[in-house]
Amino acid sequence: MKIKIAIIGSTDFCHRTERLVANRKDIELNCYSYSEPKEAPSLLKTLKPCDAILFSGSLPYFYVKDMLQTIPMPALYLQQDETAVAITLLHIATQGWKDLSRISIDVRDQSYIEHVLSDLEHTNQLPFIHLLKDDEKIEAITSYHQTLFLQGKIDMAITSVHAVFQQLQLQNIPTHKMIDPESSILRCIEQAKQQALLQKSNSAQIAIGVVKAISAEQDLKASVERIASIMQAHWNAQDGQYTLYTSMGHIEYALKTSEFLSIFQSLEGKAKIAFGYGVSIVDATENANLGLNLIKESDGHSFYVLDSNKKLYGPYPQSDAKIEMKNTEPKLVEMAEKTKLSPSNISKLVHYSQTRQTKQFTANDLALYLNVSRRTAERTIKKLVECNYAKIIGEEMTYHQGRPRALYEFNFHTYV
């Protein structure tokens, strides 16, 4: 099976990439070349069906980053690294350029240059460095090099952007393009291929949607038919509950559309919705029903997605946070067994510990994070303390009258 990869980049990059994969039977490239990276959004709108999108660099990618949210295939860009810097500096050295302090260079990360020069034990002055921004205009990058040249501070410019290279050449400014190593391009193409294969595999997974009426009087048929149309799903109804049968790929695409979100919002107070993925209809249905049962009143009008690995996503559309609903890490399994806490609660505690800026917390802090009552949080903490997974480290005085609140600290390995 051939993987079709759309290449969005300069004409030079497109031609070079085509030459590198000319003899491969597993990949087909469709090239969309631009004069400047800012043309990437318009090119994206002309894409023919493909399995993955590869951008020649960070600038064209960031010009279309928001647009990619609604595109159902993987997209990545060739990332600049220290190898590109090293090869480029080696190349100009062979041409006789020795004084790096008389060179300007634009890069994504200054550390690339610093690390290469450190490895070479280069102790002289660094070149003039311009750090590329996500949505920077070509004119600004060109102006940086041009100004330094006109001021007599540099003898040559090295640029990561092909359009800047062309502009500097037109102004008769000695310039050189950053060299993207063949190995980096081939590795990126292989990465695009693997992501496309994974996407195809995941998209083909069986997916079930469950729409359950809150009251028997609600007639949801028209809304369910519209959702089924968006998700290309078959559906049936039984006892006020509608079941949609489709694939993961169709659901993932639908969840990004304004049309589905509009229908979902219209069901507020009328129905609850959840989706489940699985390797079989039985597994997917079980996951969808579990996701439905996990919807809490405090979530507001929202829905969850539970995948085949028991990872829970949501509550949508407020959040796309991920919670592990099962534990396979031995230390977390042991923790769950000792404390009698569910895998989802263990996952939430680990995430809370990882994201909290301070180590100390109160029962009230934990209650707010878990979206539970303070009493429930205190029961959870009590189990952790009893099993030595948390400890009391002090007290916190409140602004109101009453007893001071205990301060706790987790006592388990956060990064397992």
N, C-alpha and C positions, 0 to 999 in steps of 0.2 A: 504493500500500500504506500503510495507516494504521499508525502506531507507537503502541502502547498504553503510556502512562506512568502508573505508580502514584505518587500524591502522598501523602506522609505528613507531616502538619503540623497546625497549629491550624485551627480552622474558618474563621477570618478569612483565613488564607493560602490555604486550599483554594478558598474562594469567589472571592478576588481572582484566583487563577491561572486558574480556569475562565472568568472574564470576559475575561481577556487573550487566551485562545486560542479563544474561542467561535466565531469565524468561520473557523478553520483546518480544512481538510479532510484534512490529512496527520497529524493528531495526535488521539488520543483519551485523555482523562484519566479515571482512576479514583481518586477521592479517599478517603482514610482519615484522618479527623480525630480529634484527641485533645484532652483537656483539659490534659494535662501531657505533656512530652516523654518521661517515663519509661514512658508507655503504648506507645511505639513498638514494643518487642519483641512485645507481644501483638498489635498491629495487623499486624506483619510476618507473623505466622502465619496471618492471614486473607486474605492477598493472593490475588486471582484471577490467572489467567495474564496476564502483561504482558511488555513488551520492555525496560523500564528502570524504575528506582525513583528518585524525586526527593524528598529530605527538605527541609523548610522551613528548616533550620538545622543547625548543628554538633551541638547537644545531642542531638536525636533520632537523628542519624546515629551518634554515638559510643555511644549506648545499645545499638545493635544491630550494632556493627562486627564483633564476633566471629561473630555469626549470619550475616553476609553472606558469610563465607568459603565457605559451602556453597550459596550461591544463584547460579545460573548466568547471571544477567543483570547488566548494569552498574548500579551504584548511586552516586549523587552527591548532594551537598547544596548549597544556595544559600550561597555563601561571602560573608561580610560583607566590605566593602571601604571605601576612603576615600570613595567616592561616597555610600554610605549615610550615613556620618557627616556629610558636608558638607551633604547635603539635609536631614537631620534638624536640624542646627544652624541652617540657613537658615530652616527652618520655625518653630522656636521663636523665632528673632530677629524674624520678622514678627509674632509674637504679643506682642512687647514684652520678652522675656527677654534681658537684656544681660549680666548678671554670671554668667559661666560658673563662677566659683569657688563659687557657691551651688547648683550642680547636681551630682548623682551620675549616673554612667553605667556600664553594664556592656558590655564589648566583648571580642572574641576577642584583639585585638592592640592594645596601647596606641599603637603607632606610627601607627595610622590617625588617631587624634585629634591626635597631635603634628604629623603632616605637614599635616593640614588647617589647624590653627592657625598653623603656620609659614608656609604659603602665604598666609594672611590677615594675616600679620605681627602676630599676636596675641601680645603680650608679657606679658599679665597672668597671674595664677595659673591653673593648669589646674583642670578640674573634678575631683571625686572619682572615681577610676576603679577599677572592679572587673574583673579579668581572668577571663573564663569558663573553667572547666576542662572537660575532656572529658566527665566523668560527674557533673558537679556537680548537687546536689539543688536543686530550686526553692526550698525553704525557706531555704537558705543565701544565695541571691541576694536573695530578698525581705528577709531579715533585714539584709543589708548596707545597703540603701536605707532601710529602716525605722529602723534605729538612728541613722543620720545625720540623718534628719528629726526624730526625737524629741529628739536632742541639740541641735537648732536650728542645725545646720551647713549644711543645704540647704533650698531652697524647692521643688525639683522633682527627680524622678528620671526618667532616660531608660533604658529597658530593651530589650534585644534579644530577650527571651523573652516571648511572649504571656501565658503562665500567670502570670508575675511581674507583668505589667501588670495583670491582673485582680485579683491578690491585693492589690496596692498600692491599687487603686481601692476595694476593699472596706474598706480601712483609712483611706479619705479622704485619702490622700497624693497630692498633685498629681503626675501621672506622664504620660509620653509614650512611645509605642512608637518604636523605631528604624524608620525608613522604608526599606523595600527598594525601590529604584528599579524602575520597570517594565522599563527596559532590562536590568537585571541579571536579573530573573526570566525575561524572554523569552530572553536569552542562555543562561541555564542550561537552559531547556527545549530550546532548539536543540542544546545540547551533549549532553543526554540522548538526543535523537533521533539525533544522529550516532553516538554511542557504541553505540546499539542497532542501527543499520544496519551498523556495522562488526562488531559481535558476530554478527549474522545472517550476514554474508558469511564471516567466519572459521569460524563453527560449521558452515557447509555444506561446508567444505573436506574433501576426501577424506583419510581417516586410516587408517593400517595399523598393526596391532600384531603383533609377532613374539615368539613364546614358543618358546625352543629348549631342548630337554632337554640336561642336562649329560652324561648317559650314556644309552646305548641302552636300558637296562633300565627307565628311568623311564616310567611311564604317566601322562601329564598330561591325558588327555582330560576327566576330571571337572572339574579345575580350569579348563581352557580353556572348557568349556561354561558354567561359572559366570561367568567373566570376560566371555564373549560375551553372556550374558544381561544383565549390568549395563550393558555398553556398546552393547547393541542391535546386535550385530555378527553377520555371517556369518563362518564360519571353514572352513578346510580344513587337512589335515595331509599332510606329505610328509617322509620321512626324519627323523623325530624333531623336525621344526620345524612349529609351528602358526602360521598366518597369519590374523589377524582383519581383516575389512573393515567399516569404519564411518565416522563423521564426526568431525571435530575437536571439535564441540560435545559429542558423547556421551563422548568420551575425557576432555575437560576436566572434565565433571561427575563421571565415574566416579572420577577420581584424587582427588577431594575426599571420597569416601565411605569410611567405616570398613570397609564390606564388602569393597571391592576391596583395601584395604591388608591386611586380614586374610588374604585369599586369597594375596596377594603374599608375605606373611611365611611362609605355609605352604609356599611353593615354595623356601625357602632350601636351598641345596645340591642342588636338583633341576633348576632351570631358570634361564635368563637371559631378561629381558624388555626390549623397547625399543619405542618408538612413533615413527612418522614421519608428517608432514603434507605434502601436495603438491597441485598443481593437477590431477594425474592419478594413476592407480593406480601407474604406473611410477615417478613421482617420489616418491610417498609410501612405496612399498616400498623404494626405494633409500635413502631417509632413515632408515627403520626399521632396515634392515640395517646402515647405517653407525653408528647409535646403538648397536646391539647389539655391534658390533666395538669400540666405544670404552669399553665396560665393563672396568674394570681390577680385578684382585684386591684392590688396596688400597682400592677403593671399598666393599668389603663387599657385602652383599646389597642391590643397588640397581638402578635403571633410569634410562634417559635418554629425553628427548623431543627430536627434531630437527624443527624446523618448516620450512616451505617457503622461508624466507629464510636457511636454514642457520644458524639460531640454536639452540644446544644448551642444554637446560635439565636441571639435575640435578647430581649424582646424587640422585634421589629415593629414599626419603623424607627422607634426611638433609639435602638442600639443594635449593633451587630456583634456584640461581645460573645466570646466563646467560653463554654463551661464544659469540662470533662465530666461525663456522666458515668464513666467507669474508670477504674484504676488498674493499670498493668505494671506500674513501677512498684517493685517489691516493698520499698519503704512506705509508700502511700497506702498500699494494701494492708500492711501491718498496722499503720496508723488508723485506718478505717476499722479494722477488726478490733483493736484495743478500745477505741473510743465509741464504737457503735454508731459513728456518724456516716451518712451516705456519701458515696463517691462524689456527688455534685457538691456537697458541702465541703468536703476535703479540697476539691478543686477551687472552690471560692476562697477558702482560707489561704491556700497557697498563693492565689492571685492577689489577694488582699495584702499579704506579707510582701510580695514582690513589688507592688505598686505604691505602697505607703511610704511617704517621705521620712517619717520618724518610726523608730522601732516600738515605742510605747503606744498603747491604745487603751481605751476604756470599754466597758460593756456597751455604753451608748454609741461609741464610735463604730463598733462592730455591728450593732443593731442597724444603724443607718446604712452601712455598706451592704449588709445582707438583706435589707428591706424586711426586717422582722421586728417583733416587739423586743423591748429590753429584756424582758424575762426569758424569752427564747434564747437571746444572745448570751445571757448569764448561764443558762443551762449548758449551752455549747462550750463556753469557757470553762465551766466546772468539770466537764468531761476531759478537756484538754489538760487542765491542771492536775487532775487525778492521775492521768497517764503520763505526766511529766512532759507534755508537748507545749505547755505554757506555764508561766510562773508570774507570781505577784512581785512587782519590783518597787512599789510605793503607792502613794495616794495623791489624789488631785483634789484641791479645795474648790468647791463650787462658789458661785456668786450668790446663791440662795442659801437659805437656812437648811440644815440637814447634815447627814453624815457625809464625810468626804468619799469620793469615788475611787475605787481601787484602780491602779495602773498595772497593766499586764504587758508581757513581752513573750512572743512565740519562742519556743525552744525546740524547733525541728529544722531540718535542712530545707531551706526555701527552694534552692535550685537543685532539683534532683534529676 
